[in-house]
Amino acid sequence: MKLSRRLFGSAVAMAAVVALAAPAAAQQARQALSSESVIETIKQRGAIKIGLSLFIPWSMRDKNGELIGFELDVGRKLAADMGVEAEFVPTSWDGIIPALVAGKFDAIISGMSITANRNLTVNFTEPYAFSGLAILANKTMTEGMSQADYNSPDVTFTARRGATPATVIANAFPKANLLLFDEDGASTQEVLNGKAHATMASEPTPSREVRKYPDTLHIPFETMFDPRGEGFAIRKGDPDALNFFNNWISHNWRTGWLHERHDYWFTTDDWADQVIQ
């Protein structure tokens, strides 16, 4: 019995050591994760590096070559609230996720729709904006056509390479031809010039283009394709950054700031005289 009691006592002692060690190990793990967060890098650097791709009105250059747009307002307020500077890194759309993963910047804030495929490579915050896609078509070339008529080898769509509209067009109109360009402007110009039947873009781009060229362009259907939210994209394995950015987005939805800035850039042309038309 004495031997059994000694063994029992040893087991109790070991269990106590393990019980005490477990919280300490967990705390150390939490501290390690926190210290490795990009949030700490941003604080130490004194600046947040934001990757974006230029497309109106999310992000664009004004007449003086300075970056303006919804994303710029978001990025600058985010930086100000963090007590750091905002550094914007313009990047081609098809290379923007690889550049984030490679550490070229801390986050993508560029109207990036949250998709399952992208989520395999990066983590997304809660949406800070919401949008849908509309068809923008050449009036003369598409007169009298039904939506089903667009799914034909005789129809040519255009889209920006690597962007959501390219994927949506390919899925919704698999029989149509699809020409890919590096910029949204080039896609629209093909339709405007009568070299393609239609393109697809997030509102307010289609409505704005129709206001500019009412005799040439139109939105043939009320259908909104692929309605979804846009989030910040960050590298995987960073719960602290995800927590901070989500809380920042939630706060700025509650105060109405995100809604007000979104309305300014997406529902008005008050900013149009700042850019070259």
C-alpha angles and dihedrals in degrees: 000000000000090000091050091050091050091051090047091050091051091050091051091049092050091048090052091051091050091047091052094044096050097066090044091052091047090050091050090050091050091049091049092051091048094049091050094051119116086234089072091048090052092049093049093045093046091225140073115224112216124193117212142160121222118250130136127289097359094064131346143143122264126220090280093051094254120138116252136162143091094302091051091054090049094046094047094049091046090052093046091051089051091049093241140104124265117236115188120205112197107213135175111261097237091054101039099096094047088049091053092049089049090055098249089137140002101243142359113238101172113119090277112173115227108246134168092237094054090043089064088068105029139022121244131211123223111287117283091183138021129212146154135210125250131188115247111197142182106254098216096044096048102036111144094004120140122218089257090055090065090067094079138109086237091065124080123203127189129207143162112271113257094006126124095253090062090057094043093049091049091051099040097040105025095162095055124092115252123204116194127210135180095239137040090230093062091050092053093044091059090056092044091051092050094246093117133028100225150345133200128228143159116270134284090039096071093047092046092050091050090053089052096045107023094157094055109028135049142166101240099193138032090223114123111208125213099355107199146137131266121227141181110265118219136170118277123258098042110112093164093058092045090051094049096046093045091051091048092051093046092050093050092049089052094049091048094237096121091046093049094048092045091051092049095054099033107035103034138051092213089119097046096098089062093067135056109259 
